[in-house]
Amino acid sequence: VLLNADVDTQQVTLTGFDLSMGIQSTFSAQIKKGGTLTLPAKLFGDIVSRLTEGNLTLEEKDEFQVTIKSASCKYQIRGLSADEYPELPTIDGESLNLPAQELTDGLASTLFAVSTEELKGVITGVHWIAANDELEFCATSGHVLSTVTSPINPVEESNGFEVTLPAKAAQELKRMLDANSEDFVAVRGDDGQLVFEWQNQRLTTRLLEGQYPNYRQLIPKQFSRQMTSDRKALISALERVAVLSNTKTAIVKFNLSSADQQLTVSVNTQDVGSGAEVLSVQYSGDDLEIAFNARYLAEGLKVMNTTEVQMNFNTSTSPVVVNPLGGGKMTYLTMPIQLRE
Amino acid sequence: VLLNADVDTQQVTLTGFDLSMGIQSTFSAQIKKGGTLTLPAKLFGDIVSRLTEGNLTLEEKDEFQVTIKSASCKYQIRGLSADEYPELPTIDGESLNLPAQELTDGLASTLFAVSTEELKGVITGVHWIAANDELEFCATSGHVLSTVTSPINPVEESNGFEVTLPAKAAQELKRMLDANSEDFVAVRGDDGQLVFEWQNQRLTTRLLEGQYPNYRQLIPKQFSRQMTSDRKALISALERVAVLSNTKTAIVKFNLSSADQQLTVSVNTQDVGSGAEVLSVQYSGDDLEIAFNARYLAEGLKVMNTTEVQMNFNTSTSPVVVNPLGGGKMTYLTMPIQLRE
């Protein structure tokens, strides 16, 4: 970690950078003599995080020999020259001010859906589109797709962007914003980088290259069947029934009846057993039998934070779209599994 | 898991048994038709633990086909005949009534010290000696030794015992007692088994065979040096300093000064760095330099629950005994590490 002590501003800046993602944090300190130095990040963190409250003194005595002192302890660790530490990317120009809460909400509703297969390229990241008065997030693993639209202040056309962030940077951004109580985050981007700044924090990330799938065209606009259900009851039923499903495929069957206004979630696994859960729902459309991967469906339902959800169907082989009812613009899409006769 | 429904007593008994350890739990139920049956434990547990509050109905329809029903769900799993399920050992005769709290405290203060190397035989267990009005627990890994003496009601000589329990059964006993609010546990033993009973619970365990080390003779009775220190401050200092120690050996050095009434805990690891923590202590005896495995020492200090601890030394190569100050009869012994000059 790069440590920079600035005697003029009386501020210390810590920088971590793996050439893809960089984080910088600045705070006030009493500085007698300024300078820069790199320190072994894990060791330095392990010591400082275990100290009790109170002031710390850092002193470089001999070259790169750093003494860390508090009231009752004294540590010496060896640093390195800061000369070869790479500079964090900077981007000039006008920034976009995005509401921090919308960023963390958008990331929470999409991050779980990114592909975790390293070779999948661009879909291992979260896609952002900032245009007009909306910021759209999208993530897809190929099996499921989650997208959220958040309101933002109107964006001039020259300032809008369409980028794909590596999941690791998106996760770190969410973690840092969760620990802060900042209202807005300034974002600047160019072809290869995005830079986020707020208070005394800064996160830079390389962007993922490649054409993100044209996901909007994958989402059906019209549906012939619609179900509204209590979200938590549906998750519980899915999780109980899934106990008896094949652990790899996690297939569960939905039977929807408009006459009974009932959903039956069931499973029947040879040599293991069978199970069925009945839920009261509101359902319109012809009766339907359709099967899902219980895990994928439950993951999507879990990040919604409304009491009720709406599931929209066409046929037993066409994509299903799930929305939280009355709470934010999230669209979760999953493909049904074709049951063998 | 063996399920036995008794129509006369209107009670259900569940039994688990791996031939070494057995657990039996009985509870009331409405039973229309009695019988016994074994069910796949994991599957049965996974379903029942996920159900919401309310009554369950279990029914055996076809042979071994069990239906589990609640208000909104219905599961079918396949059981097996109970014919071949082995019987839990029973021991007749008079029982010893041991205070449950003393058992859990004694186990908490010793279990951490058992050897985890499977081939170490008898020292992978916790040794118990019940005699006169005391129950003594001991565990040792070969590197450290922890022993606790708890007051019990006077034991007749014919009723006393000296046994070694497998750590797994000791842990399970502690877990079960922690979840109960029972005052006393009835214990019966014979050569190869120990049986614990309370309320509607029962735990049986095979005992470890072999001669337990004569540990009492390992514990020094007299000391030429003695230190009293705040327990938590000592643990924190050890943990901070250990950050800089070799991760394998975790060696830290103690320097005790009677003139300064100070303990300095320090480490100096080549290519990593050095650290020193100074603590105010009460110390009597000649100054001493002695080294320990920081992890072993911290583990022992953590299970004591007093504000202060006493450390008793002779020389830098003789065993050190640590006691909680004013809270229970625990004796923790660790060997110092010989420092190369």
Interface residues (C-beta under 8 A of the other chain):
Chain A: L43 D46 I47 R50 L51 T52 S72 C73 K74 Y75 Q76 I77 R78 S236 A237 E239 R240 V243 L244 D271 V272 G273 S274 G275 A276 E277 V278 L279
Chain B: L43 D46 I47 R50 L51 T52 S72 C73 K74 Y75 Q76 I77 R78 S236 A237 E239 R240 V243 L244 D271 V272 G273 S274 G275 A276 E277 V278 L279
